[in-house]
C-alpha cells in the first residue's frame, strides 16, 4: 500500500491540483462492473457495519476522495490496476473506520474548537506533530513565523488554502483520536487490591495432592448422547456458538490442466518459428508491442542466466535474434533493434583508497590537512603503479566505510551514481589505468579494474507461454463432466464416491467467509471469487453440489458440506464440535458419582480416595498459579483454579476439567509478603498507554460491528 502510505505521511505540499476533467474520466475507471441476475439491492450492497448498509456508491464516493488526495500529493502518480485496487481497499477501510472508531469518538462528544486549534498551531506549546513537520521548520527547528507565512500565502492561493484545510482537518482528527484514547486509557488502570491479589496468586506456592480420573477410563459404549443432550448443551452455551457472519465448509476436487509433452514440443516449435520470422523481417517493428527503450545491457536480466543471455546479445549485429530461451514456463525471444553508446554515463568497475583531508587512518596515521592528504595519495598511487595490491592499501589507509565489506573494490555500477569527479574518472579511463581524484570526501587513489561499459541496446521481446493444447483441455473437460454427472444433487455420499472412482483426492476447507480470498489449490483470486459467489447465494443449502468451475488452468467441483447462517446456531450446524464436549460431560457425571460414593463410604484422605476409585494420585509441591499447568495433568484451568480456591486441610468437591475429573486436597499454602514499594496505582500498565490502545479499541469495535463484507461480488475488489 505504498501509494496510500505516501498519502498518509505527506505534509503540506504546494502543487497544482489535477484538473477536474481527469477526475471525471477516471471516475469511470474507478467504477466497478455490475453483477447480473441479482436484485438491485443485492447488486449494490457491499456490506453492513453495525447494521448500516454500505452500498457501492458509498465506496465509489470514498474512493474518489482517496484518489483526489493521492494525485494532489503525488503529481507523478501512476494509475493502474494495482493502485486502483489499493484505492478501493483504502476506501472500504475508511468506511469501516468511520462507522466504528470515528462514530464512537463522535458519541463521546470530544471536539476541538478553533481556539484549541490556534493554540496547537501558534500557542506557547504547539502540538508535537506541528513542530515536527518540516514545512513549519527553519534549519530543522520549529519556526512560528513559518506558520504565519504559510497561512498568509494560503489566503492568496485557493489551491494552497484547500491543501492547508485538508492538512488541518487531518491534524484535528488525529488529535481528537489521541484525546479519546487517552480518556479510555484512564479507565483501564488496575486497582491496588487487584494488583496485590495478582502478586500473591502468582508467587504463592501450594502443597497438597490431587486425585484425578481421566475421561478415557469411561468407554464411549457406556454413554449415549441424545439430541436432547446436545440441545441442552447448546442452550447453555449458545453465545459461544453464535454466528456473527455467514460461513461455509466445503469439500472439493481440483483437476489441473497440465500441458502435455506434446503441448510443450508444439510451443517450442512455435517459438522457433517466431524467432525465424523475426530474423527474416527486413524492417523489424521498432515501436510496437514488446519494444523496450534503450537500456544498459548490464541492467537486463533478473538472474545470472538471463544476464548472460543479454550479454551475448550485445555482441551480435543489429536485428539479430537470439534462439528462444526457456524459463518460468515460457519461451523468451529477444531481438536487438538498435544500439548506442552513452557518453554521459557508463557501468564501471573500480578499486580505490580514500584519504580524507583530516582524521585518523586505519593504520593510526593522522592526517592533519589537505596538503598531507594529497602527498600520501600520490605516494600510494606510485605504489599502485608499481604493482602494489589495492585491497592491501585500502585495508591500511582507506577510510571508505565499505572497506570492511569490499576491501575498496566496487563491483559494476553506473558512474552516475558516484560523486561527479569520481564518476568522470571511471568512465574516461580503461582497465589498469590509475590516478588520484579529489572529491568532497578527500583524495581517492583510483585503479580501473575493467573497461567502462557504456553500451545500450533497444530490444524487441516476445514471450510464448507453454499452455495446454485443445486435446489436453478436452480430456480434462471430459473428466470433469464425467465426475459431475456421477453426482446426485444434495447427496454427499455420491460426491465422495464419484471422486474416489475417478482417482481424485478430495480436499476440504472449513469456515470460509465472504472476505476470504484464498482456497488451497485454487490458483486465481478471480476463481475464488466465483466460488464465493456460488457459496454465498441466498438459496445455498448444505450438500448442494456445484457445476464445474472452469478456468484456463484448472477445473473444480465442490460441495457445500456445511452452510452456516448468521445468528444462533442450530444443533445440526455445530454437532461435530459439541458432541465430543457433551460426551465428556456425561463421562464426568459418571466419574463424579464414583468420587461421591467413595467419599460417602469413608474416604477421608487423598490416598484413601485414590485407592477406592482407582484414580491417579498427583502430588503438588510448591505449585504456583502463574505456572498455568499442573504436573501430570498439564493444562487444566478449572482444576488449577480449584487448587487456589479450596481451604487448607480440606478436600474439594469433584471438579470436571478438560480431560479429567479431579478432587483437590491442599495441605498448606506459602505465606507471601507483599513488597512495600510496589502496586503504585498512579503507574499505568504498558498495554494501557494511549498510543497502544487505539488499535485495540478499533479491533474491539470492528468485532462488535459484525462487519459483513460482500466485496467479493464486485470487480474492483
Protein Blocks (a to p, Z undefined) as FASTA:
>chain_A
ZZmmmmmmpccdddddddfklmmmmmmmmpccddehiafklmmmnbdeehiacdfklmmm
mmmmmmmmmmmmmmkbccdfklmmmmmmmmmmmmmmmmmmmmmmmmnopacdfklmmmmm
mmmbdcfklmmpmklcgehiacfklmmmmmmmmmmmmklmmmmmmmmmmmmmmmmmmmmm
mmmmmmmcccfklmmmmmmmmmmccddddddddfklpcfklpccdfklmmmmmmmmmmmm
pcfbdcdddddddddddddfklmmmmmmmmmmmmmmmmmpmbdcfkbghiacdddfklgo
jbfklmmmmmmmmmpcehiacddddeehiacddddfbdcddfkbccdddddddddfbdcd
fkopacfbfklmmmmmmmmmmmmmnopafklmmmmmmccfklmmnnopacdddfklpcfk
lmmmmmmccehiacddddfkbccddddfbdcdfbdcddddddddddddfklmmmmmmmmm
mmmmmpcehiaklmmmmmmmnopacdddehiafkbcbdehiablklmmmmmmmmmgckbc
ehiacdddddfkbccddddfbccdedjddfklmmmmmmmmmmmmmmmmmmmmmmmmmmmn
opabfklmmmmnopacdddehiafklopaehklpafklmmmmmmccehiacdddddfkbc
cddddfbdcdddddfkgoiakbccfklgfklmmmmmmmmmmmmnopacfklmpmkZZ
